[in-house]
Amino acid sequence: MAVRANQLTVAKIRAALAEGRRQRLHDGGNLVLHVRGPGTGYWVFRYNDGPHRREMGLGPYDPSNRDGLSLAAAREVAAEWRAVLRRGLDPIEERRRRERAERGVPTFREAAEAFLDTMLHQYRNAKHRQQWRSTLRTYAFPVLGDVPVDAVDTDHVLRVLQPIWTARTETAARVRQRLERILDYARVRGWREGENPARWRGHLALVLPPPSRLKGHGRHHPALDWREVPAFVAELVRWPSVSARALLFAILTAARTGEVLGARWGEIDMENRVWTIPDTRMKAGRGHRVPLSGPVLALLAELRPFADGPESPVFPGRRQRPLSQMALLMVLRRLNRDGRWRDPHSGRPVSVHGFRSAFRTWAGENTSHPFEVVEMALAHAVGDRTVQAYARGDLFDRRRQLMEDWATYCLSSAGAEASITASSSE
């Protein structure tokens, strides 16, 4: 049965406010006055959203219309929101949309782009910046892209994370961290308020299993036992391909794959025996100098005749372009057809990055080289920010001896070093 509109009068309202008893006075037409105590009333617009009843506050009752709404003014406002209802819109959501438009609140995509433009300059590594953008485009924007950033809630975040949380745990954990930073940025910019729905502790940790307990997350790169490295290198040096030489170079310099594949002849100083990697290709965004051991110089001498200027890649693929990311992995797979080269702990086939771990373990267990020298050879930051602020040297001369010892050890199997020297002199 329809409720007749305009049931209230100013006299009825005045009497109810004087009585002060908590009650609801229905005017009809979705308009209700909540009496909250003596002299205190508050207007609400009451409507049904499917099976749910919702109430939208309109403001306090004030017969003078100075600090609130009189009965006549409240009826006019209620009529406006009934028109919104007739258009099939939710009044509460529509009001939020209008408020966001007035405040200039961006969508999540727009907020994310603003964050990236503002903050990603701190990441000098181009690959790192690209990973930020690609993960947002792949996982976040399809769900959150057009959602106003102040409307992003826990349900939105879970819709992004749950489909990949167990299947691609490491990626999902990074996406969560990136969502959290973008939403924090939006709060600082005044685009949203309240708690961050992407935060982990005390929030998502209660509904998602910890990444560390999920299969495959946080596993180390499979590494060869350092005692087996000479035997592996003895087989590797017999392969004459550029990809095999790139893998050998990566092992002898303890460098990362991307650093090796991106190497240009202009970075190599044969006379002073140093390879200078620019900050744009380093994971931490800081330039890194690598001392070149005798065997590495011999390897480079073998490749030097194919150089075509300072911008020419040290390890060229087709059409003088750098080798692909798969090049070193394919060499490993061919060498490991019999499954011999495996991580002794996990049993997984050895990875290219795992040779950095083998180098670290060899240096720690089999040499007297100081910890900080070994860490700097791996381009790791040593100590906290205070320590780094005072220790600005890179221990280059001490690292040179470390890398000579490592190369000598790697090539210690019979004939390994001779294979490089012989090929470079042909």
C-alpha positions as CSV (number, residue, x, y, z in Angstrom):
1,M,0.0,0.0,0.0
2,A,1.5,3.4,-1.1
3,V,2.2,5.8,1.7
4,R,0.6,9.2,1.3
5,A,3.1,12.1,0.9
6,N,3.2,15.3,3.0
7,Q,1.9,13.7,6.2
8,L,4.0,16.0,8.4
9,T,3.3,19.5,9.5
10,V,5.5,22.0,11.2
11,A,3.3,21.7,14.3
12,K,3.8,17.9,14.5
13,I,7.5,18.3,14.2
14,R,7.7,21.0,16.8
15,A,5.7,18.8,19.3
16,A,7.9,15.8,18.6
17,L,11.1,17.8,19.2
18,A,9.7,19.3,22.4
19,E,8.9,15.8,23.7
20,G,12.4,14.6,22.8
21,R,11.6,10.9,22.6
22,R,13.6,9.1,19.9
23,Q,11.3,8.3,17.0
24,R,10.9,8.4,13.3
25,L,8.4,10.7,11.7
26,H,7.4,9.7,8.1
27,D,6.4,12.4,5.7
28,G,5.9,9.9,2.8
29,G,7.7,10.2,-0.6
30,N,10.8,8.5,0.9
31,L,11.3,11.4,3.4
32,V,11.7,10.6,7.1
33,L,12.7,12.8,10.1
34,H,14.7,11.0,12.8
35,V,14.0,12.6,16.2
36,R,17.2,12.0,18.2
37,G,16.5,14.0,21.4
38,P,14.9,17.2,22.6
39,G,15.2,19.8,19.8
40,T,17.2,17.5,17.6
41,G,16.0,16.1,14.3
42,Y,17.7,14.7,11.2
43,W,16.3,14.2,7.7
44,V,16.9,11.0,5.8
45,F,15.9,9.8,2.3
46,R,14.8,6.2,2.7
47,Y,14.6,3.8,-0.3
48,N,15.0,0.2,-1.3
49,D,18.0,-1.1,-3.2
50,G,16.7,-4.6,-4.3
51,P,16.2,-6.5,-1.1
52,H,18.1,-4.0,1.0
53,R,16.7,-0.8,2.6
54,R,19.1,2.2,2.5
55,E,19.0,5.5,4.2
56,M,20.8,8.6,2.9
57,G,21.3,11.6,5.3
58,L,20.0,14.9,4.0
59,G,20.9,17.1,7.0
60,P,19.5,18.4,10.3
61,Y,16.0,19.9,10.7
62,D,16.1,23.7,10.9
63,P,12.9,25.6,10.3
64,S,15.0,28.7,9.3
65,N,17.0,26.9,6.6
66,R,20.2,28.4,7.9
67,D,22.0,25.3,9.4
68,G,19.7,22.6,8.0
69,L,16.5,22.0,6.1
70,S,13.0,23.1,6.8
71,L,10.1,20.8,6.1
72,A,9.5,22.5,2.7
73,A,13.2,22.4,1.7
74,A,13.5,18.8,2.7
75,R,10.5,17.9,0.5
76,E,12.2,19.6,-2.4
77,V,15.4,17.7,-1.9
78,A,13.6,14.4,-1.5
79,A,11.8,15.1,-4.8
80,E,15.1,15.5,-6.6
81,W,16.4,12.2,-5.3
82,R,13.1,10.4,-6.2
83,A,13.8,11.6,-9.8
84,V,17.3,10.0,-9.5
85,L,15.6,6.7,-8.4
86,R,13.2,6.8,-11.3
87,R,16.3,6.9,-13.7
88,G,17.4,3.6,-12.2
89,L,20.3,5.1,-10.2
90,D,21.3,4.6,-6.6
91,P,21.0,8.0,-4.8
92,I,23.9,7.3,-2.5
93,E,26.2,6.3,-5.3
94,E,25.0,9.1,-7.4
95,R,25.7,11.7,-4.7
96,R,29.2,10.2,-4.2
97,R,29.8,10.5,-7.9
98,R,28.8,14.1,-7.9
99,E,31.0,14.9,-4.9
100,R,33.9,13.2,-6.5
101,A,33.4,15.3,-9.7
102,E,33.3,18.5,-7.6
103,R,36.5,17.5,-5.8
104,G,38.2,16.3,-9.0
105,V,38.7,12.8,-7.7
106,P,40.4,10.7,-10.4
107,T,39.8,7.1,-11.3
108,F,42.2,4.4,-10.0
109,R,43.9,4.4,-13.4
110,E,44.4,8.1,-13.4
111,A,45.7,8.0,-9.8
112,A,48.1,5.2,-10.7
113,E,49.4,7.1,-13.8
114,A,49.9,10.2,-11.6
115,F,51.8,8.1,-9.1
116,L,54.0,6.5,-11.7
117,D,54.8,9.9,-13.3
118,T,55.7,11.3,-9.9
119,M,57.4,8.4,-8.2
120,L,58.9,6.0,-10.7
121,H,61.8,8.4,-11.5
122,Q,63.4,7.0,-8.3
123,Y,63.7,3.6,-10.1
124,R,66.5,4.2,-12.6
125,N,66.2,0.6,-13.8
126,A,64.0,0.7,-16.9
127,K,63.0,-2.9,-16.4
128,H,61.7,-2.2,-12.9
129,R,59.6,0.7,-14.2
130,Q,58.2,-1.5,-17.0
131,Q,57.3,-4.2,-14.5
132,W,55.2,-1.7,-12.5
133,R,53.3,-0.6,-15.6
134,S,52.8,-4.1,-17.0
135,T,51.5,-5.6,-13.8
136,L,49.0,-2.8,-13.3
137,R,47.8,-3.0,-16.9
138,T,47.5,-6.8,-16.7
139,Y,45.9,-7.3,-13.3
140,A,44.7,-4.1,-11.7
141,F,43.3,-1.9,-14.5
142,P,40.8,-4.5,-15.8
143,V,39.1,-4.5,-12.4
144,L,39.9,-1.1,-10.9
145,G,40.8,1.1,-13.9
146,D,37.5,3.0,-14.1
147,V,36.6,2.9,-10.4
148,P,37.0,6.3,-8.6
149,V,40.1,6.0,-6.5
150,D,38.2,6.9,-3.3
151,A,35.7,4.1,-4.0
152,V,38.3,1.3,-4.1
153,D,37.5,-1.0,-1.2
154,T,38.6,-4.4,0.0
155,D,36.3,-6.3,-2.3
156,H,37.9,-4.5,-5.3
157,V,41.4,-5.4,-4.1
158,L,40.4,-9.1,-3.5
159,R,38.9,-9.3,-7.0
160,V,42.4,-8.3,-8.3
161,L,44.4,-10.6,-6.1
162,Q,42.4,-13.8,-5.5
163,P,42.6,-15.1,-9.1
164,I,46.4,-15.1,-9.0
165,W,47.2,-15.4,-5.3
166,T,48.0,-19.2,-5.4
167,A,48.8,-19.6,-9.1
168,R,51.2,-16.7,-9.4
169,T,52.0,-15.9,-5.8
170,E,55.1,-13.8,-6.2
171,T,53.5,-11.6,-8.9
172,A,50.3,-11.3,-6.8
173,A,52.4,-10.2,-3.7
174,R,54.0,-7.5,-5.8
175,V,50.7,-6.4,-7.2
176,R,49.3,-6.0,-3.7
177,Q,52.3,-3.9,-2.6
178,R,51.9,-1.7,-5.6
179,L,48.2,-1.2,-5.0
180,E,48.9,-0.3,-1.4
181,R,51.5,2.4,-2.5
182,I,49.1,3.9,-5.1
183,L,46.2,4.1,-2.6
184,D,48.5,5.6,0.0
185,Y,49.6,8.2,-2.6
186,A,45.9,8.9,-3.3
187,R,45.2,9.5,0.4
188,V,48.2,12.0,0.6
189,R,46.8,13.8,-2.4
190,G,43.4,14.2,-0.7
191,W,41.6,11.9,-3.1
192,R,40.5,9.3,-0.5
193,E,40.3,8.8,3.3
194,G,40.4,6.0,5.8
195,E,42.4,2.8,6.0
196,N,44.2,1.4,3.0
197,P,42.2,-1.7,1.7
198,A,45.4,-3.2,0.2
199,R,47.3,-3.3,3.5
200,W,48.5,-6.7,4.6
201,R,48.9,-6.7,8.4
202,G,45.7,-6.9,10.3
203,H,43.6,-6.8,7.1
204,L,44.3,-8.9,4.0
205,A,46.4,-11.2,6.1
206,L,43.2,-12.4,7.7
207,V,41.6,-13.5,4.4
208,L,44.6,-14.6,2.2
209,P,47.2,-17.2,3.0
210,P,50.7,-15.9,3.7
211,P,52.7,-15.9,0.4
212,S,55.6,-17.6,2.3
213,R,53.4,-20.7,2.9
214,L,52.3,-21.1,-0.6
215,K,54.0,-23.6,-2.9
216,G,56.7,-22.0,-5.1
217,H,56.8,-18.6,-3.5
218,G,60.0,-17.2,-2.2
219,R,62.1,-20.1,-3.4
220,H,65.7,-19.3,-4.1
221,H,67.1,-19.5,-7.6
222,P,68.4,-23.1,-8.0
223,A,72.2,-23.0,-7.7
224,L,74.9,-25.5,-8.4
225,D,77.0,-26.6,-5.5
226,W,80.1,-24.4,-5.7
227,R,82.3,-27.5,-5.7
228,E,80.8,-28.6,-9.0
229,V,81.3,-25.2,-10.7
230,P,84.7,-26.1,-12.2
231,A,83.4,-29.3,-13.8
232,F,80.4,-27.4,-15.2
233,V,82.7,-24.7,-16.6
234,A,85.0,-27.3,-18.1
235,E,82.0,-28.5,-20.2
236,L,80.8,-25.0,-21.0
237,V,84.1,-23.8,-22.5
238,R,83.9,-26.5,-25.1
239,W,80.8,-24.8,-26.6
240,P,81.9,-22.2,-29.2
241,S,78.7,-20.3,-29.5
242,V,78.2,-16.6,-28.5
243,S,75.5,-17.7,-26.1
244,A,77.9,-20.1,-24.3
245,R,80.5,-17.3,-24.1
246,A,77.8,-15.0,-22.6
247,L,77.0,-17.6,-20.0
248,L,80.7,-18.0,-19.2
249,F,81.1,-14.3,-18.9
250,A,78.1,-14.1,-16.5
251,I,79.6,-16.8,-14.3
252,L,83.1,-15.3,-14.2
253,T,81.9,-11.8,-13.5
254,A,79.0,-12.9,-11.1
255,A,76.8,-10.5,-13.0
256,R,73.0,-10.7,-13.7
257,T,71.6,-11.9,-17.0
258,G,70.3,-8.5,-18.0
259,E,73.5,-6.8,-17.2
260,V,75.4,-9.3,-19.4
261,L,73.1,-9.3,-22.4
262,G,72.9,-5.5,-22.4
263,A,76.7,-5.1,-22.3
264,R,78.1,-2.8,-25.0
265,W,81.8,-2.5,-26.1
266,G,81.7,1.1,-25.0
267,E,81.4,-0.1,-21.4
268,I,84.5,-2.3,-21.7
269,D,87.9,-0.8,-20.9
270,M,90.4,-3.5,-21.9
271,E,93.4,-1.4,-21.0
272,N,92.3,-0.7,-17.4
273,R,90.5,-4.1,-17.2
274,V,87.1,-2.8,-16.1
275,W,83.5,-3.1,-17.2
276,T,81.4,-0.2,-16.2
277,I,77.6,-1.0,-16.1
278,P,75.4,2.2,-16.3
279,D,72.8,2.8,-13.6
280,T,70.0,2.3,-16.1
281,R,70.8,-1.4,-16.3
282,M,71.4,-2.1,-12.7
283,K,68.7,-3.5,-10.4
284,A,69.4,-1.0,-7.7
285,G,69.7,1.9,-10.1
286,R,73.4,2.6,-9.2
287,G,76.2,2.3,-11.7
288,H,78.6,-0.6,-11.0
289,R,82.2,-1.3,-11.9
290,V,83.3,-4.9,-12.5
291,P,87.0,-5.7,-12.4
292,L,87.9,-8.0,-15.4
293,S,90.1,-11.0,-14.6
294,G,92.6,-12.4,-17.0
295,P,90.3,-15.2,-18.3
296,V,87.5,-12.7,-18.9
297,L,89.9,-10.5,-20.9
298,A,90.9,-13.5,-22.9
299,L,87.2,-14.2,-23.6
300,L,86.6,-10.6,-24.6
301,A,89.6,-10.7,-26.9
302,E,88.0,-13.6,-28.7
303,L,84.9,-11.6,-29.3
304,R,86.5,-8.2,-30.0
305,P,87.0,-8.7,-33.8
306,F,83.2,-8.9,-34.2
307,A,82.7,-5.5,-32.5
308,D,81.2,-2.7,-34.7
309,G,81.7,0.4,-32.6
310,P,81.1,1.3,-28.9
311,E,77.3,0.7,-29.1
312,S,77.8,-2.8,-30.6
313,P,76.7,-5.5,-28.2
314,V,79.4,-7.6,-26.7
315,F,77.3,-10.7,-27.2
316,P,75.5,-10.1,-30.5
317,G,72.6,-12.1,-31.7
318,R,71.0,-11.8,-35.1
319,R,71.5,-8.5,-37.0
320,Q,74.0,-7.3,-34.3
321,R,71.2,-7.1,-31.7
322,P,71.8,-8.3,-28.2
323,L,71.0,-11.9,-27.4
324,S,67.5,-12.7,-26.1
325,Q,66.7,-13.4,-22.5
326,M,66.3,-17.1,-23.4
327,A,69.8,-17.4,-24.9
328,L,71.6,-18.3,-21.7
329,L,68.8,-20.5,-20.5
330,M,68.9,-22.6,-23.7
331,V,72.6,-23.2,-23.2
332,L,71.9,-24.4,-19.7
333,R,69.2,-26.7,-21.0
334,R,71.4,-28.2,-23.6
335,L,74.3,-28.8,-21.2
336,N,71.8,-30.3,-18.7
337,R,70.1,-32.8,-20.9
338,D,71.1,-35.6,-18.7
339,G,69.8,-33.7,-15.6
340,R,73.3,-33.7,-14.0
341,W,73.5,-30.0,-13.0
342,R,70.9,-29.5,-10.2
343,D,70.5,-27.6,-7.0
344,P,71.6,-30.1,-4.2
345,H,68.8,-28.8,-1.9
346,S,65.8,-28.5,-4.1
347,G,66.8,-30.9,-6.9
348,R,65.7,-28.4,-9.5
349,P,67.8,-27.8,-12.6
350,V,70.4,-25.0,-12.1
351,S,69.5,-21.5,-13.2
352,V,71.8,-18.8,-14.6
353,H,71.1,-16.5,-11.6
354,G,72.1,-19.5,-9.3
355,F,75.7,-19.1,-10.3
356,R,75.7,-15.8,-8.3
357,S,74.7,-17.8,-5.3
358,A,77.4,-20.4,-6.0
359,F,79.9,-17.5,-6.1
360,R,78.6,-16.1,-2.8
361,T,78.8,-19.5,-1.1
362,W,82.3,-20.2,-2.5
363,A,83.6,-16.9,-1.3
364,G,82.1,-17.3,2.2
365,E,83.1,-21.0,2.7
366,N,86.4,-21.3,0.8
367,T,88.1,-17.9,0.9
368,S,89.1,-15.2,3.4
369,H,87.7,-12.4,1.4
370,P,85.7,-10.0,3.6
371,F,82.0,-10.0,3.6
372,E,81.6,-6.5,2.3
373,V,84.0,-7.1,-0.6
374,V,82.0,-10.1,-1.7
375,E,78.7,-8.3,-1.4
376,M,79.9,-5.3,-3.4
377,A,81.1,-7.7,-6.1
378,L,77.5,-8.8,-6.3
379,A,76.4,-5.1,-6.5
380,H,74.5,-5.5,-3.2
381,A,74.1,-2.6,-0.8
382,V,76.2,-3.2,2.4
383,G,74.8,-2.0,5.7
384,D,71.9,0.4,6.4
385,R,71.6,3.9,5.0
386,T,73.8,5.4,7.7
387,V,76.6,3.0,6.9
388,Q,76.2,3.6,3.2
389,A,76.3,7.3,3.6
390,Y,79.9,7.1,5.1
391,A,81.2,4.1,3.2
392,R,81.0,5.5,-0.3
393,G,83.9,3.6,-1.9
394,D,83.4,0.4,-3.9
395,L,86.5,-1.5,-2.8
396,F,87.4,-1.9,-6.4
397,D,91.0,-3.0,-5.9
398,R,90.1,-5.6,-3.3
399,R,87.3,-6.9,-5.6
400,R,89.8,-7.3,-8.4
401,Q,91.7,-9.9,-6.4
402,L,88.4,-11.6,-5.5
403,M,87.4,-11.9,-9.1
404,E,90.8,-13.2,-10.2
405,D,90.5,-15.9,-7.5
406,W,87.0,-16.8,-8.6
407,A,88.0,-17.1,-12.3
408,T,91.0,-19.2,-11.4
409,Y,88.8,-21.5,-9.3
410,C,86.1,-21.8,-12.0
411,L,88.7,-22.8,-14.6
412,S,90.6,-25.1,-12.4
413,S,89.4,-28.3,-14.1
414,A,91.9,-29.7,-16.5
415,G,92.0,-27.8,-19.8
416,A,89.3,-25.2,-19.0
417,E,91.5,-22.1,-19.0
418,A,93.5,-23.4,-21.8
419,S,90.4,-23.7,-24.0
420,I,89.7,-20.0,-23.6
421,T,93.3,-18.9,-24.2
422,A,93.6,-21.1,-27.2
423,S,90.4,-19.9,-28.8
424,S,91.3,-16.2,-28.2
425,S,94.7,-16.7,-30.0
426,E,93.3,-18.3,-33.1
